[in-house]
């Protein structure tokens, strides 16, 4: 009788733990769904194992269409080629780099990529890839550089001296 009670108690504990794990999994999926970056997990030969692109926001394929496909069939060629180039270095250290697309994808021209190797018991088992849309940042930097050059040309063409001061009347330019 005592053994039966212990088994029932263990079974009930396992069911509670299973329910907690299921709930935690739902919470993690909801969190990953709301993150404004693309998160994907790939096998060593770059077949997709997971993607948080649930609605096809990044590459027009939702997570169900992406899983099982090769990265070359999902990513633009410029991004895929850069991933392949950085693959070996990712075994040693996480790689972070920018990629500019030849043709914009859904308004994206530039992304920042993080590529890291996932290990299990000291062996490489796959890659984690995250993408952040940095188009606005890159565009703003280009616009600022253009404006700076324009102001430089304008100031150099003025025949009079130009002086700029800060609030304490110190000359800054």
N, C-alpha and C positions, 0 to 999 in steps of 0.2 A: 504494500500500500504506500509506504514511504517513497519508494522508487518511482511509483506512478505520479505522486504529487510533485516530486522534483522534476520529472520530465514535463509535466504540464506547466509548471512554473517556468522552466527553461524555454519552453515553446512560446509561452505568453511574452516572455522577455525578448525573444527573438522577433516576434511579431511587432512589438513596440519599437524595437531598434530598426526594423525594416521600414516601419511607417515614418520614423524620424529621418532615415536616409532618403526616402522618397520625397519628403517635404524639403529637405536640404537641397536635393537635386533640382527641384522645381524653383527654389529660391535662386540657386546659382544660374539656372537657365534664364530666368527673368532678368537677373543682373547682367549677364552676358548679352542678352537681347538689347538692353538699354544703353550699353556702352557705345559711344560714337566712333568706335574704331572697328576695323575688320579683324577678326580673330579666327585663325584656322590652324588645324593640326594636320600634318602630312606624314606619310610613311617615308622611309629613307629613299624610296624611288619616286617621291613626290606624287603619290596618290592621296587624295583628300580623305581624311578620316573624320573631320569635324569642321564645320563652318558656322559662324554666328550670323551669316548673311541670310536671315530667315525670310526676308521679303525681296531678295535680289537687288538690294539698294546699291551694291558695289559693282557687280559684273553681270547683272541681268539674269542671273541664275540663283534660285533660292537654295537654301541649305540641302534640301532633299535632292535637287538636281546635281549639286556639286559633289556630294559624298560619293567616293569611288572613282571619280574622274581624275585624270592626270592634270597637274598644274598647267601644262602647256595648252590644254584645252579650255582652261578657265581664265588665266591671267593674260593680259596683253603681252606680246612677244618681248617688248623692252623690259618689262618687269620679270618675266620668266627667265630671260637670259641673265639678268643681274643676279637672280636667286641662284642659278646654277653656278655662276662665277664665285659667289660668296659661300657656297655650300661647304667646301672643304674647311674654310676658316671658321665656320660656325661650329665645327666639332670641338674646337679649342676654346672659342670665346664668342659670346653673342655679337652678331654683326648688326650695326645700324647704319643705314644709308638712304639716300634720297633717289627717287626715280622720277624722271619727267617723261610723260607719255608723248609720243609723236602726235597722236590725235586725242583730244580730250574725251574722257569717258564719263558720261553723265555730269559734265561740268568740271570734272577733276582733271587737272593738268599735271599735278605733282603730288607724290605720296612719300611719306617717310616709312621705311620698312625696318622692322626688327626681325631678325632670323636667329633662332637659337635651337641648339640641338637638345633633344630630350633624352635623358639617360634612364636606364633601369638596370640596377645591379651592375653599374659601371659600363654598360654597353649602350651604344647609340640605338635608339628605337624609332626616332622620327624627328620632325622639325615643327616648331611652333613659329608661325608667321603672323605678325600683326602689321596692319597698314593704317596710317593716319593721313587724312586728306590735309595737305599743307599748301594747297593752291593759293589760298588767300594770303598766307604769310609770304610765299615766294613772289606773288604779284605785287604785294605792298613793298617788299624789298626792292624789286625792279623799279617800281614807280618812284620810290625815294631816291634811288641812285640816279635816275633820269632827272628828277627835280634838282638834286644836288649839282649835277653837271650843268644843267641849265642856269642855275644861280651863279655858279662859278664863271661861266662864260659871260653872263650879264655883268657881274661885278668887275671882271677883268676888262670889259669894254668901256667902263665908266672912266672918264678922264679925271674926275675929282677923287680925292681920298675918301674912303668909307671906313668909319670906325663903329664898332658895336661894343656896348658896355653892359655889364650885368646890373642888378638893382643896387649894388654897392659902389657903382661908378668905376668898377675895375674894367679895363679894356680886355675884351675877350676875342676881338677880331679886328 
